[in-house]
Amino acid sequence: MPPTQSCPRRSFFRAAAGLALAVALGAPATSWAINFTDLGELGGGWSSALGVSGNGLIVVGQSVNSSLDFEAFRYEISAVGLGDLGTHFSEATGASFDGSVIVGASFDALGVERPFRFDSASGTMLDAGGTLISGRFNAVSADGHVAVGRGTFGSGFYAIKQVDAADPISLGALPGGFTSQATGVSSDGGVIVGFSDNGVTTRGFKYTTFGGMVSLGVLPGGSAADESRAYAVSANGTTIVGEVTDPGTSHLRAFKSVAGVMTNLGVLPGGLNSAAFAVNGSGSLVVGRSEVLVGSLIETHAMKYELGAGMTDLGTLGGNWSEARGVSDDGSIIVGSSLLADGLTTHAFLYTNSALLDVNDWMSSLNGPNSVLAMANSLASLPMEGAHHRPLMSYDSMGKLGQCWATGDFGASSRNTDSQLASGEVGASWSYGDVMAGLAVGHGVLNQTLPFGSPAVVSGNYLLGEVDFRLADKQSILSIVAMPGSWQSNTTRTYRIGSRRPGGLGTVVGIATSSSLGVTSILTESVRLRYDGAPHPVAGRLTATPFASLTWTRAKVDSYQEHGGAFNATFDAQSHTSTEGRLGLTVKYPLTVDLTLLVGGEWIHRFDRTSGALSGIDADLGAMPFAIPGLAPAADQARLGLDVDYKLNARTLLNFSVHIAGFGERPDISAALSLRRAF
């Protein structure tokens, strides 16, 4: 990796981090901030990815934490800080093939830069500098044994190599030079690359145990004053990449060197300078940065260079700068950093499947009220708070001990979600003195439109049982309702892919959508405990009855894998328990012997402060693991209702109810129609 400046500008960085955090928290979201996988940060609003493990699963870099310190991090499912060696600065620059060994630099308690090794298994950061006065590691071999970087042994600094826990050794410098730095190492540790001065300029080098340090030279036609820097070497040790002076323009250009032959990789259209910072295992894919003309301005964008395809612009996170700093051995995962649209905040990004993706946007279509868990919860609550929104005992028994019924429930939402729900059931109940028990079977279906217009359908069957107890005052009712359900979800998840990049005449192109289909099974278990007090006379035949209820609903979603899209996901099994309390009042007025009106109002409160989390991994690559916390449901919601009980004859009752709710999880409007027959 290129050298970094740290200690001399630490106070400036902390001040800049504070400004960036303030802007990040205060600036509105932009449409461009949806095109990368956002690897997150440690609480300070800034992060930078500096490397990735060979298998593509572990990203390493640096982030501003909540104390506004720059801290090394590793990302697997989320960004995790690695700590420091005593002072508030560290950065992780390289990882072994499986990510178990991470290397970088940190300041010790005296504020001196020291190279570190971090063992992921033990979670320990160790000072690996040995007898060095100061130093840093820039890369580590695939097996984690050989770390390379720079170190100071006396005056000046030199490229260093460390094998396991031995003292780092100096690799020297090119003839005539007094400083050098190692920036890359092959998979087996046998080939080390970097750059060194030679008394005239800076030149990239290749170092082997038996061949020593050898200059890579410059491009054909170059002069003694031209410079070059090597930043990385392929896992097999055959391909070296970096930046070199272009003899034709005097600008710096990305290069690759194979078998001693250096090739100019060029620059994006309209740009002047480019650099290559990383290369995949076989040497076929190079990543870095390049200037590019966007409209009338020159910007710097992350790029990749492939054999046969040339250089490709990877775009940005909305700002005018980005660069790619690492690539997995198979070339499928690219990591780096980009400015956001505010022009101040930098975020780490991940590029895969030939598209830039924001993991939060990737999953946003299935989060919060659009999650499979939330849809199952809504469907399970429809009959429980629709046709069964009042106890069985509250219906006229019509002088009989038993009743049978057929009901239909309907619901629709357009504010919190765009959904339509329906269920139908048949059931029967029987009275035993002051106890009534009922049992019903039903079928329900939910149709919901997710973001970008994609459809989701949840359907299945349920069993509902209710037991009511008339209490000692012979008027109050205590009821228990239990409802297990078995459902299937067919969900099409649509998400945006692409990047901000220039098209013809300076236009910005690359934003597109893709859709993935997932099918899974869901089990729900709902229990409601409710108390209806004694009716209180209000005026004439008008009475008011207070009630309170508490409902628990547990939803379990099986793990499943999507198919058919650009970024299919494999989702882990999910489960969530929601707890909901209700306080209300029902006013009852018998208009005639056969017709009764009931008007109710209730306040609904959700005690669970979050919905279920989403976790899983990219199904196609087995990479890009994610863990997205669920969105908080609406804590409070009001609902008003009207019931009409009408006796068709001495043994038949028709009930119609309608409810209107404020913003929240329950449907905006719902209705139920029930036909009850006494026997």
C-alpha positions, -999 to 999 in steps of 0.1 A, spaced: 0 0 0 12 36 -5 28 52 26 6 71 50 11 102 71 -1 98 106 16 112 137 25 147 124 -11 154 115 -30 136 142 -45 167 158 -56 179 124 -72 145 116 -91 145 149 -104 180 141 -114 170 106 -131 139 120 -152 161 142 -162 182 113 -169 152 91 -191 137 119 -211 169 122 -217 171 85 -226 133 83 -251 137 110 -266 169 97 -265 165 59 -295 151 41 -292 117 24 -285 118 -13 -295 96 -41 -259 86 -48 -252 72 -13 -269 40 -22 -245 25 -47 -217 9 -26 -217 -17 2 -213 6 32 -189 -13 55 -199 10 84 -177 28 108 -169 29 145 -191 58 155 -172 88 142 -187 90 107 -155 81 87 -139 49 75 -114 37 49 -108 2 37 -72 -6 31 -71 -43 24 -90 -75 21 -82 -111 30 -74 -135 1 -107 -153 6 -126 -120 4 -144 -124 37 -124 -100 60 -119 -63 52 -94 -43 72 -88 -6 74 -92 24 96 -122 43 110 -129 72 133 -145 59 165 -170 75 189 -141 92 207 -129 107 174 -97 86 175 -85 68 143 -87 31 151 -79 0 131 -109 -22 122 -118 -55 107 -151 -61 90 -168 -94 86 -204 -89 96 -199 -55 110 -170 -31 116 -151 -40 148 -124 -19 164 -90 -36 170 -78 -11 196 -43 4 197 -9 0 214 -13 28 239 -21 61 220 -53 70 201 -42 60 166 -40 27 147 -47 14 112 -49 -21 97 -33 -25 63 -32 -62 55 -47 -96 63 -37 -132 58 -57 -153 33 -83 -163 60 -81 -130 79 -68 -147 111 -37 -125 111 -40 -88 106 -11 -63 104 -8 -26 105 6 3 126 -3 19 159 12 45 182 25 32 215 21 50 249 49 73 240 33 83 206 59 63 186 46 45 155 50 7 159 41 -23 137 15 -46 150 2 -81 145 -34 -88 155 -45 -124 162 -82 -126 154 -86 -158 174 -74 -142 206 -85 -107 198 -51 -94 208 -30 -67 192 8 -72 198 37 -48 192 58 -67 167 85 -41 163 111 -59 184 143 -37 184 130 -12 159 130 24 170 98 28 150 80 12 121 49 -2 104 36 -32 86 20 -28 52 12 -63 42 13 -100 53 17 -133 35 -13 -156 29 -3 -179 57 3 -150 81 40 -158 87 58 -131 68 49 -94 74 66 -65 55 67 -28 59 92 -1 69 113 4 100 138 27 116 169 11 130 189 43 134 188 72 110 163 69 81 140 40 75 142 9 54 120 -19 41 116 -46 67 106 -82 68 95 -102 98 90 -139 100 66 -149 128 78 -135 162 114 -129 152 129 -95 151 122 -75 119 152 -74 96 162 -47 71 160 -54 34 183 -24 27 179 0 -2 187 2 -39 223 11 -47 229 48 -39 197 50 -17 192 55 20 154 49 24 130 22 13 96 7 21 81 -27 15 44 -26 5 35 -61 -8 43 -97 -4 35 -129 -23 14 -157 -8 44 -177 4 64 -147 15 91 -154 -11 86 -122 -32 85 -88 -16 79 -55 -34 81 -18 -25 100 13 -34 134 28 -26 154 59 -34 185 54 -55 202 87 -49 184 103 -78 148 94 -77 124 67 -64 121 33 -80 100 3 -74 118 -29 -63 114 -66 -62 131 -85 -33 138 -122 -31 159 -141 -6 185 -152 -31 183 -123 -56 182 -94 -31 166 -61 -40 164 -54 -77 150 -22 -93 119 -26 -115 130 3 -137 106 25 -156 86 24 -188 104 20 -221 117 54 -232 119 67 -197 148 87 -182 169 84 -151 148 110 -135 115 91 -139 101 75 -108 82 43 -100 67 27 -70 55 -8 -65 25 -13 -42 15 -49 -45 24 -83 -59 1 -112 -69 -2 -142 -47 19 -163 -71 46 -137 -71 46 -131 -109 28 -98 -113 38 -65 -96 17 -34 -98 22 3 -89 26 37 -105 53 50 -128 61 82 -148 47 81 -183 75 93 -205 51 108 -230 32 130 -206 53 131 -174 22 121 -154 21 91 -132 3 60 -146 -7 26 -132 16 -2 -143 19 -39 -141 53 -57 -144 55 -93 -155 88 -111 -160 107 -78 -159 85 -62 -186 66 -31 -173 33 -21 -190 15 12 -188 -22 5 -179 -33 39 -191 -59 62 -176 -97 66 -177 -111 90 -205 -100 126 -199 -78 118 -169 -41 125 -165 -29 103 -136 -36 68 -124 -21 43 -99 -25 5 -92 -26 -5 -55 -36 -41 -55 -37 -72 -77 -55 -105 -75 -39 -139 -69 -33 -147 -106 -24 -112 -117 -53 -110 -141 -71 -81 -122 -56 -49 -110 -73 -23 -89 -65 13 -79 -75 48 -90 -76 70 -120 -85 105 -129 -115 108 -152 -133 137 -169 -168 142 -155 -186 170 -173 -160 197 -174 -142 186 -142 -115 160 -136 -123 137 -107 -105 107 -92 -124 74 -93 -117 38 -82 -108 16 -112 -102 -20 -121 -81 -32 -150 -87 -66 -165 -69 -85 -192 -88 -81 -224 -112 -55 -210 -89 -27 -201 -97 -1 -174 -132 3 -159 -145 32 -138 -160 18 -106 -176 51 -97 -179 68 -63 -203 72 -33 -215 105 -46 -184 126 -41 -156 134 -66 -130 109 -52 -127 72 -46 -99 46 -48 -97 8 -46 -71 -5 -22 -76 -43 -21 -89 -73 -40 -95 -109 -31 -74 -136 -47 -102 -146 -71 -109 -110 -80 -146 -111 -69 -143 -87 -40 -128 -52 -43 -125 -28 -14 -116 8 -10 -128 42 1 -149 70 -14 -161 105 -6 -198 109 0 -218 136 -17 -211 161 11 -175 162 -1 -161 158 34 -170 124 47 -152 92 36 -167 57 38 -152 23 31 -168 5 2 -170 -30 -12 -175 -39 -49 -186 -73 -61 -206 -90 -88 -195 -63 -112 -216 -37 -95 -214 -13 -65 -239 -20 -38 -249 -5 -5 -257 -34 19 -283 -14 38 -301 -5 5 -296 -41 -6 -317 -52 24 -339 -22 28 -368 -38 8 -370 -65 35 -365 -45 67 -389 -30 92 -426 -33 82 -415 -49 49 -397 -78 66 -410 -113 64 -413 -114 101 -434 -82 102 -457 -94 74 -463 -127 92 -471 -108 124 -496 -86 106 -513 -116 91 -515 -134 124 -530 -103 141 -557 -98 115 -583 -123 128 -572 -119 164 -579 -82 164 -606 -83 137 -634 -108 141 -620 -117 175 -614 -82 187 -640 -88 214 -647 -119 236 -670 -146 224 -691 -140 255 -699 -104 243 -721 -117 215 -757 -125 222 -761 -162 230 -796 -161 216 -807 -184 245 -785 -213 235 -754 -229 249 -736 -233 215 -728 -212 185 -711 -218 152 -698 -190 129 -682 -181 96 -662 -149 94 -642 -129 69 -616 -103 78 -601 -76 56 -574 -50 61 -555 -25 41 -526 -1 47 -511 27 25 -490 47 49 -466 25 68 -469 -2 42 -487 -8 9 -506 -40 18 -539 -58 16 -548 -86 40 -577 -111 41 -587 -141 61 -617 -164 65 -626 -190 92 -652 -212 105 -656 -221 142 -679 -232 170 -682 -225 207 -700 -240 238 -709 -227 271 -703 -245 305 -719 -223 331 -696 -192 335 -671 -206 310 -672 -205 272 -647 -223 249 -644 -219 211 -623 -233 183 -619 -221 148 -598 -229 117 -590 -204 90 -569 -193 60 -552 -160 55 -533 -142 27 -513 -109 26 -503 -91 -5 -477 -64 0 -459 -41 -24 -423 -37 -14 -400 -8 -24 -395 -5 -62 -429 -21 -67 -419 -57 -61 -445 -81 -47 -446 -101 -16 -473 -128 -8 -477 -145 25 -504 -171 29 -513 -201 51 -536 -216 77 -542 -210 113 -560 -226 143 -576 -203 169 -588 -213 203 -605 -191 229 -616 -196 265 -637 -169 283 -644 -168 320 -673 -147 335 -659 -134 368 -676 -133 402 -695 -101 395 -712 -120 366 -704 -90 343 -666 -88 339 -649 -112 314 -614 -127 314 -605 -142 281 -575 -161 267 -570 -165 229 -543 -187 214 -535 -188 176 -508 -209 160 -503 -204 123 -483 -219 95 -475 -197 65 -454 -195 33 -438 -164 20 -430 -157 -17 -411 -125 -18 -395 -106 -47 -368 -83 -33 -358 -54 -56 -327 -33 -50 -305 -8 -67 -272 -16 -82 -247 5 -101 -224 35 -95 -219 71 -101 -198 73 -132 -196 94 -163 -214 86 -195 -216 103 -228 -214 141 -228 -206 140 -191 -239 125 -180 -240 102 -150 -251 66 -156 -250 32 -140 -280 31 -116 -302 1 -122 -323 -24 -103 -323 -61 -99 -347 -85 -83 -343 -117 -63 -370 -142 -54 -371 -160 -21 -395 -186 -8 -396 -197 29 -419 -211 56 -430 -192 87 -445 -203 120 -464 -179 143 -477 -184 178 -499 -157 193 -515 -155 228 -537 -127 240 -548 -122 276 -577 -97 279 -599 -83 306 -633 -66 300 -647 -48 330 -683 -45 340 -705 -23 319 -711 11 335 -744 30 328 -738 63 311 -773 75 301 -804 56 295 -795 24 277 -760 36 269 -732 17 287 -694 19 287 -671 -10 292 -633 -6 298 -609 -33 286 -572 -41 286 -552 -67 268 -517 -80 264 -506 -100 233 -475 -119 226 -467 -130 190 -436 -151 182 -427 -155 145 -401 -179 132 -388 -178 96 -368 -207 82 -335 -200 65 -337 -197 27 -318 -188 -4 -329 -164 -32 -324 -169 -69 -328 -150 -101 -311 -117 -93 -277 -100 -95 -272 -102 -57 -290 -132 -44 -288 -137 -6 -289 -166 17 -308 -156 48 -302 -171 82 -333 -183 102 -350 -154 119 -372 -152 150 -388 -123 169 -413 -119 197 -435 -88 197 -454 -77 228 -484 -54 224 -506 -39 251 -540 -23 246 -562 0 267 -597 9 255 -633 16 261 -664 3 243 -697 22 244 -728 1 237 -762 13 227 -791 -11 218 -811 8 191 -838 -19 190 -844 -54 202 -826 -67 172 -800 -40 165 -771 -30 187 -743 -5 181 -709 -6 197 -683 22 194 -648 16 207 -615 34 210 -582 19 221 -545 29 226 -520 3 213 -485 2 227 -456 -19 214 -432 -30 241 -406 -44 218 -384 -16 205 -371 -33 174 -382 -57 147 -362 -89 138 -327 -85 124 -316 -98 90 -284 -117 87 -269 -139 60 -244 -139 31 -242 -134 -6 -255 -166 -21 -235 -166 -53 -201 -158 -39 -204 -170 -3 -190 -136 6 -203 -102 18 -218 -114 51 -244 -89 65 -262 -83 98 -288 -56 95 -306 -46 127 -344 -44 124 -362 -11 123 -382 0 154 -419 -4 150 -443 25 158 -444 25 196 -479 39 199 -510 37 178 -546 47 182 -576 27 168 -613 35 166 -640 10 158 -677 5 151 -696 -28 156 -731 -35 143 -749 -66 158 -781 -74 140 -804 -103 147 -816 -118 114 -839 -141 134 -841 -156 169 -811 -179 163 -790 -160 138 -768 -129 144 -750 -109 118 -720 -88 130 -702 -62 110 -672 -43 124 -649 -16 109 -617 -1 125 -596 29 115 -561 32 130 -535 59 131 -499 54 118 -484 22 130 -482 -15 125 -519 -23 124 -538 -18 91 -550 17 84 -585 3 79 -599 -31 86 -633 -47 86 -649 -80 96 -681 -97 87 -694 -126 108 -725 -148 106 -733 -166 139 -758 -194 144 -770 -205 179 -776 -242 185 
